[in-house]
Amino acid sequence: MFAKNLALPFLLAAALAPAARANSDIELRFGQRTNHAGIEIRLFGGHEHGHGHEHARTWVPAHYETQLQKVWVDGVEQKVWVAPVYDWRYDPCGRPYKVQLEVGHWKTICQPGHFESRRVQVWVCGHWQDC
Protein backbone atom coordinates (compact mmCIF):
# COMPACT_ATOMS: atom_id res chain seq x y z
CA MET A 1 0.00 0.00 0.00
CA PHE A 2 2.78 2.41 0.97
CA ALA A 3 4.73 1.61 -2.21
CA LYS A 4 1.64 2.25 -4.32
CA ASN A 5 1.23 5.69 -2.70
CA LEU A 6 4.86 6.57 -3.43
CA ALA A 7 4.67 5.70 -7.13
CA LEU A 8 2.80 8.86 -8.20
CA PRO A 9 5.19 11.41 -6.61
CA PHE A 10 8.25 9.64 -8.01
CA LEU A 11 6.71 9.47 -11.48
CA LEU A 12 5.81 13.16 -11.22
CA ALA A 13 9.33 14.10 -10.09
CA ALA A 14 10.84 12.01 -12.92
CA ALA A 15 8.58 13.72 -15.47
CA LEU A 16 9.48 17.18 -14.19
CA ALA A 17 13.24 16.59 -13.88
CA PRO A 18 14.12 17.01 -17.60
CA ALA A 19 12.11 20.23 -17.75
CA ALA A 20 13.93 21.71 -14.77
CA ARG A 21 16.43 24.37 -15.73
CA ALA A 22 20.03 24.32 -14.51
CA ASN A 23 19.27 27.03 -11.96
CA SER A 24 15.99 25.47 -10.75
CA ASP A 25 15.34 22.99 -7.98
CA ILE A 26 12.81 20.27 -7.40
CA GLU A 27 12.29 19.33 -3.78
CA LEU A 28 10.44 16.17 -2.75
CA ARG A 29 9.38 15.92 0.90
CA PHE A 30 7.70 13.19 2.85
CA GLY A 31 5.93 14.14 6.01
CA GLN A 32 2.75 13.99 7.96
CA ARG A 33 -0.17 16.41 7.82
CA THR A 34 -2.77 16.04 10.55
CA ASN A 35 -3.56 12.32 10.81
CA HIS A 36 -2.61 11.41 7.24
CA ALA A 37 0.79 10.91 5.70
CA GLY A 38 1.52 13.56 3.11
CA ILE A 39 3.85 14.01 0.19
CA GLU A 40 4.92 17.47 -0.81
CA ILE A 41 6.60 18.36 -4.10
CA ARG A 42 7.99 21.88 -4.47
CA LEU A 43 9.28 23.47 -7.64
CA PHE A 44 11.65 26.39 -7.32
CA GLY A 45 12.30 28.50 -10.39
CA GLY A 46 15.75 30.02 -10.68
CA HIS A 47 14.53 33.35 -12.04
CA GLU A 48 13.41 36.19 -9.84
CA HIS A 49 10.16 38.10 -10.13
CA GLY A 50 11.44 41.60 -9.45
CA HIS A 51 11.22 41.43 -5.66
CA GLY A 52 14.19 39.17 -5.02
CA HIS A 53 11.96 36.17 -4.22
CA GLU A 54 12.12 32.82 -5.92
CA HIS A 55 8.86 31.53 -7.38
CA ALA A 56 7.84 28.32 -5.62
CA ARG A 57 4.86 26.04 -6.07
CA THR A 58 3.77 23.33 -3.68
CA TRP A 59 1.73 20.25 -4.55
CA VAL A 60 -1.09 19.81 -2.06
CA PRO A 61 -2.26 16.18 -2.13
CA ALA A 62 -5.93 15.29 -2.37
CA HIS A 63 -7.59 14.98 1.03
CA TYR A 64 -10.82 15.24 2.95
CA GLU A 65 -11.53 18.54 4.65
CA THR A 66 -14.15 19.41 7.26
CA GLN A 67 -16.18 22.44 6.22
CA LEU A 68 -19.09 24.25 7.82
CA GLN A 69 -22.01 24.34 5.38
CA LYS A 70 -25.60 25.55 5.60
CA VAL A 71 -27.91 22.60 5.00
CA TRP A 72 -31.69 22.67 4.48
CA VAL A 73 -33.54 20.49 6.99
CA ASP A 74 -37.08 19.54 5.91
CA GLY A 75 -39.99 20.31 8.18
CA VAL A 76 -41.59 17.48 10.14
CA GLU A 77 -45.13 16.55 11.04
CA GLN A 78 -45.79 15.66 14.64
CA LYS A 79 -48.96 14.20 16.15
CA VAL A 80 -49.81 15.64 19.55
CA TRP A 81 -52.56 14.53 21.95
CA VAL A 82 -54.80 17.38 23.06
CA ALA A 83 -56.36 16.47 26.39
CA PRO A 84 -60.11 16.96 26.93
CA VAL A 85 -61.17 20.16 28.64
CA TYR A 86 -63.44 19.97 31.69
CA ASP A 87 -65.07 22.64 33.83
CA TRP A 88 -67.21 22.75 36.95
CA ARG A 89 -70.84 23.81 36.79
CA TYR A 90 -73.42 24.17 39.53
CA ASP A 91 -76.98 22.92 39.52
CA PRO A 92 -79.84 25.10 40.82
CA CYS A 93 -79.25 23.73 44.34
CA GLY A 94 -75.54 24.78 44.26
CA ARG A 95 -74.10 21.29 43.88
CA PRO A 96 -70.97 21.16 41.65
CA TYR A 97 -70.78 18.79 38.70
CA LYS A 98 -68.13 18.32 36.01
CA VAL A 99 -68.86 18.95 32.33
CA GLN A 100 -66.70 18.23 29.30
CA LEU A 101 -66.22 21.35 27.17
CA GLU A 102 -63.93 19.79 24.52
CA VAL A 103 -63.23 16.17 23.69
CA GLY A 104 -59.67 14.86 23.59
CA HIS A 105 -58.20 14.48 20.13
CA TRP A 106 -55.00 14.11 18.13
CA LYS A 107 -53.69 17.23 16.42
CA THR A 108 -51.07 17.31 13.66
CA ILE A 109 -48.49 20.07 14.04
CA CYS A 110 -46.21 20.92 11.12
CA GLN A 111 -42.77 22.19 12.10
CA PRO A 112 -41.39 24.39 9.29
CA GLY A 113 -38.15 23.54 7.48
CA HIS A 114 -35.04 25.54 8.30
CA PHE A 115 -31.37 25.99 7.47
CA GLU A 116 -28.83 24.52 9.84
CA SER A 117 -25.03 24.81 9.96
CA ARG A 118 -23.40 21.37 9.88
CA ARG A 119 -19.85 20.10 9.64
CA VAL A 120 -19.48 18.16 6.39
CA GLN A 121 -16.53 16.12 5.08
CA VAL A 122 -15.65 17.41 1.58
CA TRP A 123 -13.14 15.83 -0.84
CA VAL A 124 -10.54 18.36 -2.06
CA CYS A 125 -8.63 17.30 -5.18
CA GLY A 126 -4.86 17.61 -5.28
CA HIS A 127 -3.64 20.93 -6.67
CA TRP A 128 -0.63 23.20 -7.03
CA GLN A 129 -0.42 26.10 -4.61
CA ASP A 130 1.80 29.14 -5.07
CA CYS A 131 3.97 29.92 -2.07
Summary of the structure (lengths in Angstrom):
residues: 131
radius of gyration: 34.7
end to end distance: 30.3
largest distance: 115.4
contacts: 257
relative contact order: 0.20
helix: 11%
strand: 63%
